[in-house]
């Protein structure tokens, strides 16, 4: 049993949802959030005073964790340090994190069995300040088209912000550098087909009306909000799995802790089959080799910047 302190503390100002409401939301989608987080090192975004207050980025498991909360140790070579991060195994782990004022869950794209071998390729459609969600939808259509041509199954979800994410399961046979390189090759193909995409490395160099297909989300220790994670917004938006045929009509603001439980009860977890559709990234690595040879588009190593 997890006991909540300050259950009536308001966490989300727009409608006044409380810490208890947040816990009840995560219980309503417990199968989905656990599936999204299971055995992955997970950074927590904590809001001790609610989402109008300070946000704490927590890599290490907060102090005072019960013995039954599992962790996974990850190493940070640049600093020669390590951290024992939360590795969710049960709904109680999620609710305990809520008790510790966690709103957002940001997992790695690898699991505790081998944290250096990602099993999830993440496609992040990140709109620049003057881009519209219509532009995001347009790019999502091209992403779907290219995935279909590759024979890869993508699982889309709203980001909970202004963008869209698509996840693809991959075999844990490559390191982060190769997965990021494959993701960049995919993004280059999307850019060729969709002029609104801008892959300029530096944000200041991108067209403010463009969409960045952020391949860097596949780099080591880069994380984004998981499926079913609440976001730290006054409206309590949720990063929500959606069907491809919903993208043209669904708006990120449609999905909050007030609306997603009923949707989940009706549709279940739209990402439930994600582990059954594995895509080998070999064709993308071949594209990366081709682009480096023909266009000189090898991407810089993040450690060199």
FENVENGI-V175522 format. One record per residue. N is the residue number from 0. RES is the residue in one letter. PHI is phi in radians with two decimals (none if undefined). D_FIRST is the distance of its C-alpha to the first C-alpha in Angstrom with 1 decimal. Layout:
n->N res->RES phi->PHI d_first->D_FIRST
n->N res->RES phi->PHI d_first->D_FIRST
This chain:
n->0 res->X phi->none d_first->0.0
n->1 res->X phi->-1.95 d_first->3.8
n->2 res->X phi->-1.74 d_first->6.4
n->3 res->X phi->-1.56 d_first->9.8
n->4 res->X phi->-1.58 d_first->13.0
n->5 res->X phi->0.86 d_first->16.2
n->6 res->X phi->-1.11 d_first->14.9
n->7 res->X phi->-1.61 d_first->18.6
n->8 res->X phi->-1.14 d_first->20.1
n->9 res->X phi->-1.28 d_first->22.5
n->10 res->X phi->-1.78 d_first->22.1
n->11 res->X phi->-2.27 d_first->24.8
n->12 res->X phi->-1.27 d_first->28.1
n->13 res->X phi->-1.05 d_first->29.9
n->14 res->X phi->-2.11 d_first->28.0
n->15 res->X phi->1.48 d_first->25.7
n->16 res->X phi->-1.14 d_first->22.3
n->17 res->X phi->-1.86 d_first->19.5
n->18 res->X phi->-1.02 d_first->16.4
n->19 res->X phi->-1.12 d_first->14.5
n->20 res->X phi->-1.07 d_first->17.0
n->21 res->X phi->-1.11 d_first->16.5
n->22 res->X phi->-1.09 d_first->12.8
n->23 res->X phi->-1.11 d_first->14.0
n->24 res->X phi->-1.04 d_first->16.8
n->25 res->X phi->-1.12 d_first->14.9
n->26 res->X phi->-1.17 d_first->12.9
n->27 res->X phi->-1.15 d_first->16.4
n->28 res->X phi->-2.02 d_first->17.9
n->29 res->X phi->-1.04 d_first->15.1
n->30 res->X phi->-1.07 d_first->17.6
n->31 res->X phi->-1.20 d_first->20.1
n->32 res->X phi->-1.19 d_first->18.4
n->33 res->X phi->-1.18 d_first->17.0
n->34 res->X phi->-1.07 d_first->20.6
n->35 res->X phi->-1.20 d_first->22.1
n->36 res->X phi->-1.82 d_first->20.2
n->37 res->X phi->-0.90 d_first->19.6
n->38 res->X phi->1.13 d_first->20.9
n->39 res->X phi->-1.74 d_first->22.7
n->40 res->X phi->-0.96 d_first->23.0
n->41 res->X phi->-2.36 d_first->21.7
n->42 res->X phi->-1.47 d_first->22.9
n->43 res->X phi->-1.88 d_first->20.8
n->44 res->X phi->-1.82 d_first->22.6
n->45 res->X phi->-1.82 d_first->20.9
n->46 res->X phi->-2.27 d_first->22.2
n->47 res->X phi->-1.01 d_first->21.2
n->48 res->X phi->-1.93 d_first->23.4
n->49 res->X phi->1.64 d_first->23.1
n->50 res->X phi->-1.29 d_first->25.4
n->51 res->X phi->-1.44 d_first->28.5
n->52 res->X phi->-1.79 d_first->27.8
n->53 res->X phi->-1.16 d_first->28.0
n->54 res->X phi->-1.76 d_first->26.4
n->55 res->X phi->-1.97 d_first->25.2
n->56 res->X phi->-1.56 d_first->25.6
n->57 res->X phi->-2.06 d_first->23.2
n->58 res->X phi->-1.49 d_first->24.1
n->59 res->X phi->-1.29 d_first->22.5
n->60 res->X phi->-1.01 d_first->18.8
n->61 res->X phi->-1.02 d_first->18.0
n->62 res->X phi->-1.11 d_first->18.0
n->63 res->X phi->1.52 d_first->15.0
n->64 res->X phi->-1.18 d_first->13.0
n->65 res->X phi->-1.12 d_first->10.7
n->66 res->X phi->-1.07 d_first->12.8
n->67 res->X phi->-1.41 d_first->11.1
n->68 res->X phi->-1.36 d_first->12.2
n->69 res->X phi->-1.54 d_first->15.7
n->70 res->X phi->-2.30 d_first->18.8
n->71 res->X phi->-2.38 d_first->22.4
n->72 res->X phi->-1.55 d_first->25.4
n->73 res->X phi->-2.14 d_first->28.1
n->74 res->X phi->-1.92 d_first->31.5
n->75 res->X phi->-2.05 d_first->33.6
n->76 res->X phi->-1.00 d_first->37.2
n->77 res->X phi->-1.03 d_first->38.8
n->78 res->X phi->-1.86 d_first->37.2
n->79 res->X phi->0.90 d_first->36.8
n->80 res->X phi->-2.26 d_first->33.1
n->81 res->X phi->-2.37 d_first->29.8
n->82 res->X phi->-2.51 d_first->26.3
n->83 res->X phi->-1.66 d_first->22.9
n->84 res->X phi->-1.75 d_first->21.3
n->85 res->X phi->-1.00 d_first->18.0
n->86 res->X phi->-2.23 d_first->18.3
n->87 res->X phi->-1.11 d_first->15.8
n->88 res->X phi->-2.19 d_first->15.0
n->89 res->X phi->-2.49 d_first->12.0
n->90 res->X phi->-0.99 d_first->10.8
n->91 res->X phi->-1.08 d_first->7.5
n->92 res->X phi->-1.11 d_first->10.4
n->93 res->X phi->-1.15 d_first->12.0
n->94 res->X phi->-1.18 d_first->9.5
n->95 res->X phi->-1.08 d_first->9.1
n->96 res->X phi->-1.09 d_first->12.9
n->97 res->X phi->-1.10 d_first->13.1
n->98 res->X phi->-0.99 d_first->11.5
n->99 res->X phi->-1.54 d_first->14.4
n->100 res->X phi->1.31 d_first->16.8
n->101 res->X phi->-1.33 d_first->17.4
n->102 res->X phi->-1.87 d_first->19.4
n->103 res->X phi->-1.89 d_first->21.3
n->104 res->X phi->-2.04 d_first->20.7
n->105 res->X phi->-2.14 d_first->24.0
n->106 res->X phi->-1.51 d_first->24.0
n->107 res->X phi->-1.17 d_first->27.0
n->108 res->X phi->-1.72 d_first->29.1
n->109 res->X phi->-2.35 d_first->28.7
n->110 res->X phi->-2.08 d_first->26.1
n->111 res->X phi->-1.12 d_first->25.1
n->112 res->X phi->-1.07 d_first->27.5
n->113 res->X phi->-2.79 d_first->30.3
n->114 res->X phi->-1.20 d_first->29.6
n->115 res->X phi->-1.64 d_first->33.3
n->116 res->X phi->-2.16 d_first->33.8
n->117 res->X phi->-1.06 d_first->32.7
n->118 res->X phi->-2.06 d_first->31.9
n->119 res->X phi->-2.45 d_first->31.8
n->120 res->X phi->-1.70 d_first->34.9
n->121 res->X phi->-1.98 d_first->34.1
n->122 res->X phi->-1.89 d_first->36.8
n->123 res->X phi->-1.99 d_first->36.3
n->124 res->X phi->-1.60 d_first->38.7
n->125 res->X phi->-1.94 d_first->39.0
n->126 res->X phi->-1.31 d_first->41.4
n->127 res->X phi->-1.26 d_first->43.7
n->128 res->X phi->-0.96 d_first->44.0
n->129 res->X phi->-1.74 d_first->46.7
n->130 res->X phi->-1.39 d_first->45.5
n->131 res->X phi->-1.84 d_first->44.4
n->132 res->X phi->-1.22 d_first->41.6
n->133 res->X phi->-1.06 d_first->44.6
n->134 res->X phi->-1.16 d_first->45.4
n->135 res->X phi->-1.05 d_first->41.9
n->136 res->X phi->-1.06 d_first->42.3
n->137 res->X phi->-1.06 d_first->45.7
n->138 res->X phi->-1.17 d_first->44.5
n->139 res->X phi->-1.03 d_first->41.6
n->140 res->X phi->-1.08 d_first->44.3
n->141 res->X phi->-1.21 d_first->46.2
n->142 res->X phi->-0.99 d_first->43.1
n->143 res->X phi->-1.06 d_first->42.5
n->144 res->X phi->-1.05 d_first->46.2
n->145 res->X phi->-1.20 d_first->46.2
n->146 res->X phi->-1.05 d_first->43.1
n->147 res->X phi->-1.06 d_first->44.7
n->148 res->X phi->-1.12 d_first->47.9
n->149 res->X phi->-1.38 d_first->45.9
n->150 res->X phi->1.40 d_first->44.2
n->151 res->X phi->-1.79 d_first->40.8
n->152 res->X phi->-1.74 d_first->37.9
n->153 res->X phi->-1.78 d_first->36.3
n->154 res->X phi->-2.03 d_first->33.0
n->155 res->X phi->-1.41 d_first->33.4
n->156 res->X phi->-2.71 d_first->31.0
n->157 res->X phi->-1.21 d_first->31.5
n->158 res->X phi->-1.46 d_first->30.8
n->159 res->X phi->1.55 d_first->29.4
n->160 res->X phi->-2.06 d_first->32.6
n->161 res->X phi->-1.78 d_first->36.2
n->162 res->X phi->-1.93 d_first->36.1
n->163 res->X phi->-2.53 d_first->35.1
n->164 res->X phi->-2.04 d_first->33.6
n->165 res->X phi->-2.31 d_first->34.4
n->166 res->X phi->-1.91 d_first->32.7
n->167 res->X phi->-2.30 d_first->34.5
n->168 res->X phi->-1.29 d_first->33.2
n->169 res->X phi->-2.30 d_first->35.5
n->170 res->X phi->-1.22 d_first->35.8
n->171 res->X phi->-1.36 d_first->34.6
n->172 res->X phi->-2.04 d_first->38.1
n->173 res->X phi->-2.25 d_first->39.1
n->174 res->X phi->-1.45 d_first->38.2
n->175 res->X phi->-1.07 d_first->37.3
n->176 res->X phi->-1.08 d_first->41.0
n->177 res->X phi->-1.20 d_first->42.1
n->178 res->X phi->-1.15 d_first->39.3
n->179 res->X phi->-1.11 d_first->40.2
n->180 res->X phi->-1.12 d_first->43.9
n->181 res->X phi->-1.12 d_first->43.3
n->182 res->X phi->-1.11 d_first->41.4
n->183 res->X phi->-1.16 d_first->44.4
n->184 res->X phi->-1.08 d_first->46.9
n->185 res->X phi->-1.10 d_first->45.0
n->186 res->X phi->-1.07 d_first->45.0
n->187 res->X phi->-1.10 d_first->48.7
n->188 res->X phi->-1.17 d_first->49.4
n->189 res->X phi->-1.11 d_first->47.6
n->190 res->X phi->-1.07 d_first->49.6
n->191 res->X phi->-1.05 d_first->52.8
n->192 res->X phi->-1.62 d_first->52.1
n->193 res->X phi->-2.41 d_first->50.7
n->194 res->X phi->-1.06 d_first->52.6
n->195 res->X phi->-1.27 d_first->49.9
n->196 res->X phi->-1.41 d_first->47.9
n->197 res->X phi->-2.30 d_first->48.7
n->198 res->X phi->-1.81 d_first->47.6
n->199 res->X phi->-0.91 d_first->49.3
n->200 res->X phi->-1.06 d_first->47.4
n->201 res->X phi->-1.58 d_first->47.4
n->202 res->X phi->-1.00 d_first->45.8
n->203 res->X phi->-1.10 d_first->48.9
n->204 res->X phi->-1.59 d_first->51.1
n->205 res->X phi->-1.49 d_first->49.4
n->206 res->X phi->-1.08 d_first->50.8
n->207 res->X phi->-1.12 d_first->48.7
n->208 res->X phi->-1.75 d_first->48.8
n->209 res->X phi->-1.68 d_first->47.5
n->210 res->X phi->-2.00 d_first->44.4
n->211 res->X phi->-1.68 d_first->43.3
n->212 res->X phi->-1.53 d_first->41.8
n->213 res->X phi->-1.44 d_first->39.6
n->214 res->X phi->-1.18 d_first->39.9
n->215 res->X phi->-1.18 d_first->38.6
n->216 res->X phi->-1.17 d_first->35.0
n->217 res->X phi->-1.72 d_first->35.5
n->218 res->X phi->-1.32 d_first->36.4
n->219 res->X phi->-1.06 d_first->34.3
n->220 res->X phi->1.18 d_first->31.4
n->221 res->X phi->-1.70 d_first->32.1
n->222 res->X phi->-2.33 d_first->29.1
n->223 res->X phi->-2.34 d_first->28.7
n->224 res->X phi->-1.03 d_first->25.9
n->225 res->X phi->-1.30 d_first->24.2
n->226 res->X phi->-0.99 d_first->24.5
n->227 res->X phi->1.30 d_first->22.1
n->228 res->X phi->-1.25 d_first->21.6
n->229 res->X phi->-1.26 d_first->22.1
n->230 res->X phi->-1.85 d_first->25.0
n->231 res->X phi->-1.41 d_first->25.5
n->232 res->X phi->-2.01 d_first->28.1
n->233 res->X phi->-1.02 d_first->28.5
n->234 res->X phi->-1.48 d_first->28.5
n->235 res->X phi->0.98 d_first->25.1
n->236 res->X phi->-1.12 d_first->26.9
n->237 res->X phi->-2.18 d_first->25.2
n->238 res->X phi->-1.32 d_first->26.7
n->239 res->X phi->-2.04 d_first->27.1
n->240 res->X phi->-1.01 d_first->28.6
n->241 res->X phi->-2.34 d_first->31.9
n->242 res->X phi->-1.42 d_first->34.7
n->243 res->X phi->-1.01 d_first->38.0
n->244 res->X phi->-1.35 d_first->39.8
n->245 res->X phi->-1.61 d_first->37.6
n->246 res->X phi->-1.05 d_first->38.5
n->247 res->X phi->-1.23 d_first->41.8
n->248 res->X phi->-2.05 d_first->40.3
n->249 res->X phi->-1.32 d_first->36.7
n->250 res->X phi->-2.06 d_first->36.2
n->251 res->X phi->-0.95 d_first->33.3
n->252 res->X phi->-1.24 d_first->32.9
n->253 res->X phi->-1.25 d_first->32.1
n->254 res->X phi->-1.99 d_first->28.6
n->255 res->X phi->-2.39 d_first->26.0
n->256 res->X phi->-1.18 d_first->22.5
n->257 res->X phi->-1.46 d_first->24.4
n->258 res->X phi->-1.98 d_first->26.3
n->259 res->X phi->-1.20 d_first->24.5
n->260 res->X phi->-0.97 d_first->21.9
n->261 res->X phi->-1.17 d_first->24.8
n->262 res->X phi->-1.08 d_first->26.7
n->263 res->X phi->-1.12 d_first->23.9
n->264 res->X phi->-1.09 d_first->23.7
n->265 res->X phi->-1.42 d_first->27.5
n->266 res->X phi->-1.78 d_first->28.2
n->267 res->X phi->1.28 d_first->25.1
n->268 res->X phi->-1.51 d_first->24.8
n->269 res->X phi->-1.20 d_first->28.4
n->270 res->X phi->-1.78 d_first->27.7
n->271 res->X phi->-1.08 d_first->26.4
n->272 res->X phi->-1.70 d_first->29.6
n->273 res->X phi->-1.08 d_first->30.0
n->274 res->X phi->-1.31 d_first->29.7
n->275 res->X phi->-1.63 d_first->32.5
n->276 res->X phi->-2.23 d_first->35.2
n->277 res->X phi->-1.68 d_first->36.1
n->278 res->X phi->-2.06 d_first->39.0
n->279 res->X phi->-1.38 d_first->41.1
n->280 res->X phi->-1.50 d_first->42.2
n->281 res->X phi->-0.90 d_first->45.6
n->282 res->X phi->-1.04 d_first->47.6
n->283 res->X phi->-1.22 d_first->46.1
n->284 res->X phi->-1.16 d_first->47.0
n->285 res->X phi->-1.18 d_first->50.5
n->286 res->X phi->-1.07 d_first->50.6
n->287 res->X phi->-1.09 d_first->49.6
n->288 res->X phi->-1.08 d_first->52.4
n->289 res->X phi->-1.08 d_first->54.8
n->290 res->X phi->-1.15 d_first->53.9
n->291 res->X phi->-1.14 d_first->54.3
n->292 res->X phi->-1.29 d_first->57.7
n->293 res->X phi->-1.60 d_first->59.1
n->294 res->X phi->-2.16 d_first->57.6
n->295 res->X phi->1.14 d_first->56.5
n->296 res->X phi->-1.80 d_first->53.0
n->297 res->X phi->-1.09 d_first->51.0
n->298 res->X phi->-1.53 d_first->48.2
n->299 res->X phi->-1.24 d_first->47.8
n->300 res->X phi->-1.25 d_first->45.3
n->301 res->X phi->-1.04 d_first->42.6
n->302 res->X phi->-1.22 d_first->43.1
n->303 res->X phi->-1.56 d_first->46.8
n->304 res->X phi->-1.65 d_first->46.2
